[in-house]
Amino acid sequence: MDKKVHLLKSYSNILVSEVENPGGLKVGLIELNRPKALNALNTELMGEVAEALHAFDKDAEIGCSVITGSEKAFAAGSDIKEMAEMNSVDAYSAEMFSAWDRIRLMKKPVIASVSGYALGGGCELAMLCDMIVASECAKFGQPEINLAVIPGAGGTQRLTRAVGKARAMEMILTGKMFSAREMFEAGLVTRVVEDGKFLEESLNLAKDIAVKPALAVQLAKECILKSFDTTIETGIEFERKNFYLLFSSGDKQEGMKAFIEKRKAVWKGK
């Protein structure tokens, strides 16, 4: 894999690098790196993910980001040891989901590259991303019910929007795991790929996006996400304003001129 270490910062729980993309912007890569805990998500790790994604979001040379884990586990859940002794006041005061809220506001697309377990918080982190590429061996689930709690990082909301009420009820109320193929058929997963190919395919998808005009990509993402928050009428109005806004961009002028002149467009992200 053609990548070099990103020099912004080193972290305790993640590895951060950037992947070259000839003909387009680079791809930011975040690898969850708590192998002994199967990449269980604790507050420190999620803070690092949010910080790294924010850095990629502000980097004009990055067009798309990928979050991945190991072949055995994307993330097997949240860190139960961190939460076991907490009471309601502790959990509320700790602002446990502040990093999750920061990630939700990222402008550039983020792809989850999943192999092995994506359970509980791991499944929620994958759903927080804009697309999910999964190995055949990937397993998705929200087993919080087995601990007498429920998903707290958006699982009841994002899963229901992705797979519908009936399947979300089954997954959350039984706590059972489901295969990548089942989740693809249900609409949660973007692609299912051969085991061992998950990161390669995720990076290829990210590169395909990163060669596109950056401002149009970001506003398209914004419009798609807006569709979950509003009525169709308000959503279309929001889309139309962003459509008109892009008519003032240099890339719009370049794209249409290049099309007429039958040449390849040169994007500048402006």
C-alpha positions as CSV (number, residue, x, y, z in Angstrom):
1,M,0.0,0.0,0.0
2,D,1.4,3.4,-1.0
3,K,1.4,5.5,2.1
4,K,3.6,7.7,4.2
5,V,3.3,8.6,7.9
6,H,1.3,11.8,8.4
7,L,3.5,14.2,10.3
8,L,0.8,16.2,12.2
9,K,1.0,14.1,15.4
10,S,1.6,10.7,16.9
11,Y,-1.2,9.1,19.0
12,S,-1.4,6.5,21.7
13,N,-4.4,4.5,20.3
14,I,-4.4,5.1,16.6
15,L,-2.0,5.2,13.7
16,V,-2.4,8.1,11.3
17,S,-1.1,8.2,7.7
18,E,-1.9,9.6,4.3
19,V,-2.1,7.7,1.1
20,E,-0.9,9.2,-2.2
21,N,-3.5,9.5,-5.0
22,P,-2.1,10.4,-8.4
23,G,-4.4,12.7,-10.2
24,G,-6.3,13.7,-7.1
25,L,-6.2,14.7,-3.5
26,K,-4.6,12.4,-0.9
27,V,-6.6,10.0,1.4
28,G,-6.3,10.3,5.1
29,L,-6.0,6.9,6.9
30,I,-6.8,6.3,10.6
31,E,-6.1,2.8,12.0
32,L,-7.5,1.9,15.4
33,N,-4.7,0.4,17.3
34,R,-5.7,-1.3,20.6
35,P,-5.1,-4.9,19.5
36,K,-5.2,-6.4,23.0
37,A,-8.6,-5.0,23.5
38,L,-9.8,-5.8,20.0
39,N,-9.9,-2.0,19.4
40,A,-12.5,-1.4,22.1
41,L,-13.4,2.3,22.0
42,N,-12.6,4.4,25.1
43,T,-12.8,8.2,25.6
44,E,-9.1,8.7,24.8
45,L,-9.2,6.8,21.5
46,M,-12.4,8.5,20.3
47,G,-10.8,11.9,21.1
48,E,-7.8,11.0,19.0
49,V,-10.0,9.9,16.1
50,A,-11.9,13.1,16.3
51,E,-8.7,15.2,16.4
52,A,-7.1,13.3,13.5
53,L,-10.2,13.6,11.4
54,H,-10.4,17.3,12.1
55,A,-6.8,17.7,11.0
56,F,-7.7,15.9,7.7
57,D,-10.8,18.0,7.3
58,K,-8.7,21.2,7.5
59,D,-5.9,19.9,5.2
60,A,-6.5,21.1,1.7
61,E,-4.4,18.2,0.3
62,I,-6.8,15.5,1.8
63,G,-10.0,14.7,-0.1
64,C,-11.4,11.8,1.8
65,S,-10.7,9.8,5.0
66,V,-10.8,6.1,5.9
67,I,-11.1,4.6,9.4
68,T,-10.1,1.0,9.8
69,G,-9.1,-1.6,12.4
70,S,-7.5,-5.0,12.2
71,E,-8.5,-8.1,10.2
72,K,-9.9,-9.6,13.5
73,A,-11.8,-6.5,14.7
74,F,-12.8,-3.1,13.4
75,A,-13.9,-2.4,17.0
76,A,-15.4,-5.1,19.2
77,G,-17.3,-2.5,21.2
78,S,-16.9,0.3,23.7
79,D,-14.5,-0.2,26.6
80,I,-16.7,-1.7,29.3
81,K,-14.0,-1.4,32.0
82,E,-14.2,2.4,31.5
83,M,-17.9,2.4,32.1
84,A,-18.5,-0.3,34.6
85,E,-18.3,1.8,37.8
86,M,-20.0,4.9,36.3
87,N,-23.4,6.1,37.6
88,S,-25.8,8.4,35.6
89,V,-24.2,11.6,36.9
90,D,-20.7,10.3,36.1
91,A,-21.7,9.4,32.5
92,Y,-23.4,12.7,32.0
93,S,-20.6,14.8,33.4
94,A,-17.9,12.9,31.4
95,E,-19.5,14.1,28.2
96,M,-18.8,10.6,26.8
97,F,-20.0,11.4,23.3
98,S,-18.4,14.8,22.7
99,A,-15.9,13.3,20.3
100,W,-18.7,11.5,18.4
101,D,-20.5,14.8,17.9
102,R,-17.3,16.3,16.5
103,I,-16.9,13.5,14.0
104,R,-20.5,13.9,12.9
105,L,-19.6,17.5,11.8
106,M,-16.8,16.6,9.4
107,K,-17.3,18.1,6.0
108,K,-15.2,15.6,4.0
109,P,-16.4,12.0,3.4
110,V,-15.3,9.4,5.8
111,I,-15.3,5.6,4.9
112,A,-15.4,2.8,7.5
113,S,-13.2,-0.1,6.4
114,V,-14.5,-3.1,8.4
115,S,-13.2,-6.6,9.0
116,G,-14.1,-8.9,11.8
117,Y,-16.1,-7.5,14.7
118,A,-18.0,-4.2,14.5
119,L,-20.1,-4.5,17.6
120,G,-21.7,-2.0,19.9
121,G,-19.7,1.2,19.7
122,G,-17.8,-0.3,16.8
123,C,-21.0,-0.7,14.8
124,E,-22.0,2.8,15.8
125,L,-18.6,4.2,14.7
126,A,-19.0,2.5,11.3
127,M,-22.5,4.0,11.0
128,L,-21.1,7.4,11.9
129,C,-19.0,7.2,8.8
130,D,-20.5,8.0,5.4
131,M,-19.9,4.6,3.8
132,I,-19.0,1.2,5.0
133,V,-16.8,-1.3,3.1
134,A,-16.8,-4.7,4.8
135,S,-15.0,-8.0,4.5
136,E,-17.1,-11.1,4.0
137,C,-16.0,-12.1,7.6
138,A,-17.3,-8.9,9.1
139,K,-19.9,-9.2,11.9
140,F,-22.2,-6.3,12.9
141,G,-24.3,-6.0,16.0
142,Q,-25.6,-3.9,18.9
143,P,-25.3,-6.3,21.9
144,E,-25.7,-3.6,24.5
145,I,-29.0,-5.2,25.7
146,N,-26.9,-8.1,27.1
147,L,-25.4,-5.6,29.5
148,A,-28.8,-4.1,30.5
149,V,-28.2,-0.9,28.5
150,I,-28.9,0.4,25.0
151,P,-26.8,1.9,22.3
152,G,-25.9,5.5,23.2
153,A,-23.8,6.8,20.3
154,G,-26.6,6.9,17.8
155,G,-27.2,3.2,17.3
156,T,-31.0,3.3,17.7
157,Q,-31.3,6.2,15.3
158,R,-28.7,5.5,12.5
159,L,-29.4,1.8,12.4
160,T,-33.1,2.3,12.1
161,R,-32.7,4.8,9.3
162,A,-30.3,2.5,7.5
163,V,-32.1,-0.9,7.8
164,G,-35.6,0.0,8.8
165,K,-37.6,-0.5,12.0
166,A,-38.1,-4.3,11.9
167,R,-34.5,-5.2,11.4
168,A,-33.2,-2.6,13.9
169,M,-35.6,-3.9,16.5
170,E,-34.3,-7.4,15.9
171,M,-30.7,-6.4,16.1
172,I,-31.0,-4.2,19.1
173,L,-33.5,-6.2,21.2
174,T,-31.8,-9.6,20.7
175,G,-28.2,-8.4,20.6
176,K,-27.4,-10.9,17.9
177,M,-24.6,-10.5,15.3
178,F,-25.3,-10.2,11.6
179,S,-23.0,-10.9,8.6
180,A,-21.6,-8.4,6.2
181,R,-23.8,-9.9,3.4
182,E,-26.9,-9.5,5.5
183,M,-26.1,-5.9,6.3
184,F,-25.4,-5.2,2.6
185,E,-28.8,-6.6,1.7
186,A,-30.4,-4.5,4.4
187,G,-28.7,-1.3,3.2
188,L,-26.2,-0.7,5.9
189,V,-23.0,-1.7,4.0
190,T,-21.8,-0.1,0.8
191,R,-19.7,-3.0,-0.5
192,V,-18.8,-6.5,0.6
193,V,-15.4,-7.6,-0.5
194,E,-13.1,-10.7,-0.2
195,D,-11.5,-11.2,3.1
196,G,-8.1,-9.4,3.3
197,K,-9.1,-6.9,0.6
198,F,-11.2,-4.6,2.8
199,L,-8.6,-1.8,3.3
200,E,-7.4,-1.9,-0.3
201,E,-11.0,-1.6,-1.6
202,S,-11.8,1.2,0.9
203,L,-8.8,3.2,-0.2
204,N,-9.7,2.7,-3.8
205,L,-13.2,4.0,-3.1
206,A,-11.7,6.9,-1.2
207,K,-9.4,7.7,-4.1
208,D,-12.3,7.7,-6.5
209,I,-14.0,10.3,-4.4
210,A,-10.8,12.3,-3.8
211,V,-10.3,13.0,-7.5
212,K,-13.6,14.8,-7.7
213,P,-14.0,18.5,-7.1
214,A,-13.7,18.9,-3.4
215,L,-16.3,21.6,-2.7
216,A,-19.0,19.8,-4.7
217,V,-18.2,16.6,-2.9
218,Q,-18.5,18.3,0.5
219,L,-21.8,20.0,-0.4
220,A,-23.2,16.8,-1.8
221,K,-22.4,15.0,1.4
222,E,-24.1,17.8,3.4
223,C,-27.2,17.6,1.3
224,I,-27.5,13.8,1.6
225,L,-27.1,14.0,5.4
226,K,-29.7,16.8,5.5
227,S,-32.3,14.4,4.0
228,F,-32.4,12.5,7.3
229,D,-33.1,15.6,9.4
230,T,-36.0,17.3,7.5
231,T,-38.9,17.0,5.2
232,I,-38.6,16.4,1.5
233,E,-39.7,20.0,0.8
234,T,-37.1,21.5,3.1
235,G,-34.5,19.1,1.9
236,I,-35.0,20.0,-1.8
237,E,-34.8,23.7,-0.9
238,F,-31.5,23.1,0.9
239,E,-30.2,21.1,-2.0
240,R,-31.2,23.8,-4.5
241,K,-29.4,26.6,-2.5
242,N,-26.2,24.5,-2.5
243,F,-26.7,23.8,-6.3
244,Y,-26.9,27.6,-6.9
245,L,-23.9,28.2,-4.6
246,L,-21.7,25.9,-6.7
247,F,-22.3,28.1,-9.7
248,S,-20.0,30.7,-8.1
249,S,-17.1,28.2,-7.8
250,G,-14.1,28.2,-10.1
251,D,-14.4,24.4,-10.3
252,K,-17.9,24.7,-11.8
253,Q,-16.6,27.0,-14.5
254,E,-13.6,24.7,-15.2
255,G,-15.7,21.6,-15.2
256,M,-18.2,22.8,-17.7
257,K,-15.6,24.5,-19.9
258,A,-13.5,21.3,-19.9
259,F,-16.6,19.3,-20.9
260,I,-17.3,21.6,-23.8
261,E,-13.7,21.6,-24.9
262,K,-13.5,17.8,-24.5
263,R,-10.6,17.8,-22.1
264,K,-9.9,16.6,-18.6
265,A,-10.8,19.2,-15.9
266,V,-8.2,20.5,-13.5
267,W,-9.8,21.0,-10.1
268,K,-8.6,23.6,-7.6
269,G,-11.1,23.1,-4.8
270,K,-12.4,26.7,-5.1
